[in-house]
Amino acid sequence: MPALSKTLSLSRPCKQNGKLTMPLFVLLIICLFGRLAEAQYVGGNEVIASAETSTYAFLSEQSKLVKVGGFAGVHETYPIEGQFRLTVDFDAGVAWFGQVDASLIDEGGLLYERSLGVIFNMAELLGTVVDDTTIDFVGKTADGMESTILLTLILGDDSAHLAGRTVPPPNSADFFIYELDAAASKKYGGGMGEPNDPYLIYTAEQMNVIGAEPNDWDKHFKLMADIDLSGFTGTDFNIIGYCEDPRDNKPFTGVFEGNGHTISNFSYTSTDENYIGLFGCVSLQGQIKDLGLLDPNIDAGTGDYVGSLIGRLYMGTITGCYVEGGSVSADENVGGLVGANYQGFVTNCYAMGTVSGKEIVGGLVGQSGDWGIDPGWGSKVLNCFSTGLVSGEYNIGGLVGDNLKGEIANSFWDIETSGLTTSAGGTGKTTAEMQAESTFTDAGWDFVGKSVNGTENFWSICDGTNYPRLVWQIPAGDFVCPDGIVIEDFVFFIEHWQDDNCDPSNDYCQGTDLDFSGTVDEADLEILVENCLADVRSD
């Protein structure tokens, strides 16, 4: 969203009675000519990166290493646990292992002295792509014996089979031979779970795998696409993290980067389970950011600590997240976004779903506070709002149900849509006030185009029309009000057509230089049309 107040209002240009309108048709023709012109200019010399990197996890029950030979006639079998990263460049016809973290376990459950990667010197192997599914690796061991390494890797859609052996030099004595036969499945959509190389999540199935892998709950994840969890009903979805009691506590402590994407139709139904949410328990610097939940529906019966995003947050952080639609229902500590927040930070977030329970029920957070454990790390709810209907019997609030000495500042709830005029924190406003930009800027909120409260541009609003939205929710090409890519946006874009002085000083021609090239041209038009069509498909 550019540094421009959104004040206009009309209707969508991209479809009318299910058909493309003439203005969009003309723009599409222009876009096509632009692509042809670009192709002629490139002259067929465009280089497309063909290397693909994926992480595979060994299936321990189907993966083993056999050690044989030596004067004593050793014959030992070791199951394999761990993972490896594989990069394949089909155009160049080569492949290599970027990282191998695979342990060998003996019969007593102890680690073998050397890892799989060391035995087969996998970091130094360069494979040859034989065909679309087969890769051969040949090399030498690095143990001073210089045994020959022969490995063949067979790729499936989401799997890999690795088989091979080490071959001692001729006439060698007291040498061991290692024989490998291992199956692995692709782990998530790529990455290694590190800060600069997070696990990538593209599908609902990959999202569900996170909850089944507790050893990954301290890793880094990045959502790469909008996903739909409607295929998981009842208790099918694997909740991420739990904290039943101090003796049975395994919270999510990693980072989940929503990356400006949404998760829709998350549902969970049980009679009495605690710590329910997309993330059951987030703790010890765990972070969830820039993620949207659409139409989550959670019914935990008599369960406690229930929220659509997080059941219980303890010393963790949520920032730039929202919930729209859906409902959350449980007995106690129930919130539209978070069931309970203890010494955690919830900033620049909002919730617009129905929330119900018996006690300690809030539109955004059920209970927030410090427990008096560490006054140096107090809970905070800052620059947040909620609008959903809230109901319960005791300690219910439009924004927060109960507050245990935590800080709740510059935050609001809609007293009309929530049905409540009270809250344990925050300020209640009418719907009209909640849709007025001044309500939030007067409280120090950082809106796009308003530098008085900062330049990080967290929020945007169509003043007097709707509630604030996070800037990352605004699609590229939505230049002016109303929300969505509408006819006014095309008019605004045409007014800047062929501007060639675009840079940060003018917010890249008030946002119309969508690819930041310095000129408003065919490439920007292509982005605008693609995002307009995507906006239509999302309706």
Rosetta blueprint (number, residue, H / E / L):
1 M L
2 P L
3 A L
4 L L
5 S L
6 K E
7 T L
8 L L
9 S L
10 L L
11 S L
12 R L
13 P L
14 C L
15 K L
16 Q E
17 N L
18 G L
19 K E
20 L L
21 T L
22 M H
23 P H
24 L H
25 F H
26 V H
27 L H
28 L H
29 I H
30 I H
31 C H
32 L H
33 F H
34 G H
35 R H
36 L H
37 A H
38 E H
39 A H
40 Q H
41 Y H
42 V H
43 G L
44 G L
45 N L
46 E L
47 V L
48 I L
49 A L
50 S L
51 A E
52 E E
53 T E
54 S E
55 T E
56 Y E
57 A E
58 F E
59 L L
60 S H
61 E H
62 Q H
63 S L
64 K E
65 L E
66 V E
67 K E
68 V E
69 G E
70 G L
71 F L
72 A L
73 G L
74 V E
75 H E
76 E E
77 T E
78 Y E
79 P E
80 I E
81 E E
82 G E
83 Q E
84 F E
85 R E
86 L E
87 T E
88 V E
89 D E
90 F L
91 D L
92 A L
93 G L
94 V E
95 A E
96 W E
97 F E
98 G E
99 Q E
100 V E
101 D E
102 A E
103 S E
104 L E
105 I E
106 D L
107 E L
108 G L
109 G L
110 L L
111 L E
112 Y L
113 E L
114 R L
115 S L
116 L H
117 G H
118 V H
119 I H
120 F L
121 N L
122 M H
123 A H
124 E H
125 L L
126 L E
127 G E
128 T E
129 V E
130 V L
131 D L
132 D L
133 T L
134 T E
135 I E
136 D E
137 F E
138 V E
139 G E
140 K E
141 T L
142 A L
143 D L
144 G L
145 M L
146 E L
147 S L
148 T E
149 I E
150 L E
151 L E
152 T E
153 L E
154 I E
155 L E
156 G L
157 D L
158 D L
159 S E
160 A E
161 H E
162 L E
163 A E
164 G E
165 R E
166 T E
167 V E
168 P L
169 P L
170 P L
171 N L
172 S L
173 A L
174 D L
175 F L
176 F E
177 I E
178 Y E
179 E E
180 L E
181 D E
182 A E
183 A E
184 A E
185 S E
186 K E
187 K L
188 Y L
189 G L
190 G L
191 G L
192 M L
193 G L
194 E E
195 P L
196 N L
197 D E
198 P L
199 Y E
200 L E
201 I E
202 Y L
203 T L
204 A H
205 E H
206 Q H
207 M H
208 N H
209 V H
210 I H
211 G H
212 A L
213 E L
214 P H
215 N H
216 D H
217 W L
218 D L
219 K L
220 H E
221 F E
222 K E
223 L E
224 M L
225 A L
226 D L
227 I E
228 D E
229 L L
230 S L
231 G L
232 F L
233 T L
234 G L
235 T L
236 D L
237 F L
238 N L
239 I L
240 I E
241 G L
242 Y E
243 C E
244 E E
245 D E
246 P L
247 R L
248 D E
249 N E
250 K E
251 P L
252 F E
253 T L
254 G L
255 V E
256 F E
257 E E
258 G E
259 N E
260 G E
261 H E
262 T E
263 I E
264 S E
265 N L
266 F L
267 S E
268 Y E
269 T E
270 S L
271 T L
272 D L
273 E L
274 N L
275 Y L
276 I E
277 G L
278 L L
279 F E
280 G E
281 C E
282 V E
283 S E
284 L L
285 Q L
286 G L
287 Q E
288 I E
289 K E
290 D E
291 L E
292 G E
293 L E
294 L E
295 D L
296 P L
297 N E
298 I E
299 D E
300 A L
301 G L
302 T L
303 G L
304 D E
305 Y E
306 V E
307 G E
308 S L
309 L L
310 I E
311 G E
312 R E
313 L E
314 Y E
315 M L
316 G L
317 T E
318 I E
319 T E
320 G L
321 C L
322 Y E
323 V E
324 E E
325 G E
326 G E
327 S E
328 V E
329 S E
330 A L
331 D L
332 E E
333 N E
334 V E
335 G E
336 G L
337 L L
338 V E
339 G E
340 A E
341 N E
342 Y E
343 Q L
344 G L
345 F E
346 V E
347 T E
348 N L
349 C L
350 Y E
351 A E
352 M E
353 G E
354 T E
355 V E
356 S E
357 G L
358 K L
359 E E
360 I E
361 V E
362 G E
363 G L
364 L L
365 V E
366 G E
367 Q E
368 S E
369 G E
370 D L
371 W L
372 G L
373 I L
374 D L
375 P L
376 G L
377 W L
378 G L
379 S L
380 K E
381 V E
382 L E
383 N L
384 C L
385 F E
386 S E
387 T L
388 G L
389 L L
390 V E
391 S E
392 G L
393 E L
394 Y E
395 N E
396 I E
397 G E
398 G L
399 L L
400 V E
401 G E
402 D E
403 N E
404 L E
405 K E
406 G L
407 E E
408 I E
409 A E
410 N L
411 S L
412 F E
413 W E
414 D E
415 I L
416 E L
417 T L
418 S L
419 G L
420 L L
421 T L
422 T L
423 S L
424 A L
425 G L
426 G L
427 T E
428 G E
429 K E
430 T L
431 T H
432 A H
433 E H
434 M H
435 Q L
436 A L
437 E H
438 S H
439 T H
440 F H
441 T H
442 D L
443 A L
444 G L
445 W L
446 D L
447 F E
448 V L
449 G L
450 K L
451 S H
452 V H
453 N H
454 G L
455 T L
456 E L
457 N L
458 F L
459 W E
460 S E
461 I L
462 C E
463 D L
464 G L
465 T L
466 N L
467 Y L
468 P L
469 R E
470 L E
471 V H
472 W H
473 Q H
474 I L
475 P L
476 A L
477 G L
478 D L
479 F L
480 V L
481 C L
482 P L
483 D L
484 G L
485 I L
486 V L
487 I H
488 E H
489 D H
490 F H
491 V H
492 F H
493 F H
494 I H
495 E H
496 H L
497 W L
498 Q L
499 D L
500 D L
501 N L
502 C L
503 D L
504 P H
505 S H
506 N H
507 D H
508 Y H
509 C H
510 Q H
511 G L
512 T L
513 D L
514 L L
515 D L
516 F L
517 S L
518 G L
519 T L
520 V L
521 D L
522 E H
523 A H
524 D H
525 L H
526 E H
527 I H
528 L H
529 V H
530 E H
531 N H
532 C H
533 L H
534 A H
535 D H
536 V H
537 R H
538 S L
539 D L
